[in-house]
Amino acid sequence: MMNRLIFTSEPGQRYSFAMGDRKVTISFRYNLAINRFTFSLSIDEAEVLSGRRLVTNVDLLKPFAFGVGALIAYDPDGRGREATLENLARGDVRVAHVFP
């Protein structure tokens, strides 16, 4: 199953999902200095990751084995675009939470 996260032009965004009896919350914050988003992850209201950079074409959760699926930012056209505020708001870069 996949949840596509729809971004707006707001610098802070938050998404929550129920996965069985677990609650997963992913918060994104735009960092003007690096022109990128960072994200934090909470599982059952406990923050387990904070300030991780949102980069494209990588499963951002894989190294941590939390058992809450994958988080992937991608350029659907394969043009190599970065996860900037403008690209995410326009849909030029998309973010998906994928889980079994």
C-alpha positions as CSV (number, residue, x, y, z in Angstrom):
1,M,0.0,0.0,0.0
2,M,1.2,3.5,-0.7
3,N,0.3,6.9,0.7
4,R,1.3,9.8,-1.5
5,L,2.0,12.9,0.7
6,I,0.6,16.0,-1.0
7,F,2.8,19.1,-0.2
8,T,1.7,22.7,-0.3
9,S,3.8,25.8,-0.2
10,E,3.8,25.9,3.6
11,P,7.2,25.5,5.3
12,G,5.9,23.0,7.9
13,Q,3.8,20.0,7.1
14,R,2.7,17.0,9.1
15,Y,1.2,13.6,8.1
16,S,-0.1,10.8,10.3
17,F,-1.0,7.2,9.5
18,A,-2.5,4.3,11.4
19,M,-0.6,1.1,10.7
20,G,-2.5,-1.6,12.6
21,D,-2.2,-0.6,16.2
22,R,0.7,1.9,15.6
23,K,0.5,5.6,14.8
24,V,3.2,6.9,12.5
25,T,3.7,10.7,12.2
26,I,6.1,12.3,9.7
27,S,6.7,16.0,10.1
28,F,8.5,18.1,7.5
29,R,10.2,21.5,8.0
30,Y,11.6,23.7,5.3
31,N,15.1,25.0,5.9
32,L,15.7,28.2,4.1
33,A,19.5,28.0,4.5
34,I,19.8,24.8,2.5
35,N,16.7,25.2,0.4
36,R,15.5,21.8,1.5
37,F,13.1,20.0,3.8
38,T,14.1,18.0,6.8
39,F,11.8,15.5,8.4
40,S,11.2,13.9,11.8
41,L,9.5,10.6,12.5
42,S,7.4,9.6,15.5
43,I,6.0,6.2,16.2
44,D,3.2,6.0,18.8
45,E,3.9,9.6,19.7
46,A,7.6,9.0,20.5
47,E,10.0,10.8,18.2
48,V,12.5,8.3,16.8
49,L,14.2,10.5,14.1
50,S,14.7,14.2,13.9
51,G,16.1,16.7,11.4
52,R,16.9,14.1,8.7
53,R,17.4,15.7,5.2
54,L,14.8,14.9,2.6
55,V,16.7,13.6,-0.4
56,T,15.4,12.0,-3.6
57,N,15.6,8.4,-4.8
58,V,16.5,6.8,-1.4
59,D,14.4,4.9,1.1
60,L,14.9,7.3,4.0
61,L,13.8,4.8,6.6
62,K,15.6,1.7,5.5
63,P,18.8,2.1,7.6
64,F,16.7,2.2,10.8
65,A,14.5,-0.9,10.5
66,F,11.5,0.6,12.4
67,G,9.1,-1.7,10.6
68,V,6.9,1.2,9.4
69,G,7.6,0.9,5.7
70,A,9.6,3.1,3.4
71,L,9.7,6.9,2.9
72,I,10.8,7.9,-0.6
73,A,11.0,11.3,-2.3
74,Y,11.2,11.0,-6.1
75,D,11.2,12.9,-9.3
76,P,8.4,11.2,-11.4
77,D,10.0,12.4,-14.6
78,G,13.5,11.3,-13.8
79,R,15.0,14.8,-14.3
80,G,17.0,14.7,-11.1
81,R,15.1,17.5,-9.4
82,E,15.8,18.2,-5.7
83,A,13.2,18.2,-2.9
84,T,12.8,22.0,-2.7
85,L,9.7,23.8,-1.5
86,E,8.8,24.8,-5.0
87,N,9.4,21.4,-6.5
88,L,7.3,19.6,-3.8
89,A,4.5,22.2,-4.0
90,R,4.3,21.9,-7.8
91,G,4.4,18.1,-7.7
92,D,7.7,18.0,-9.6
93,V,9.1,16.0,-6.7
94,R,6.8,13.7,-4.9
95,V,7.0,11.9,-1.5
96,A,5.4,8.5,-0.8
97,H,5.1,6.4,2.3
98,V,5.0,2.8,1.2
99,F,4.1,-0.1,3.5
100,P,3.0,-3.7,3.3
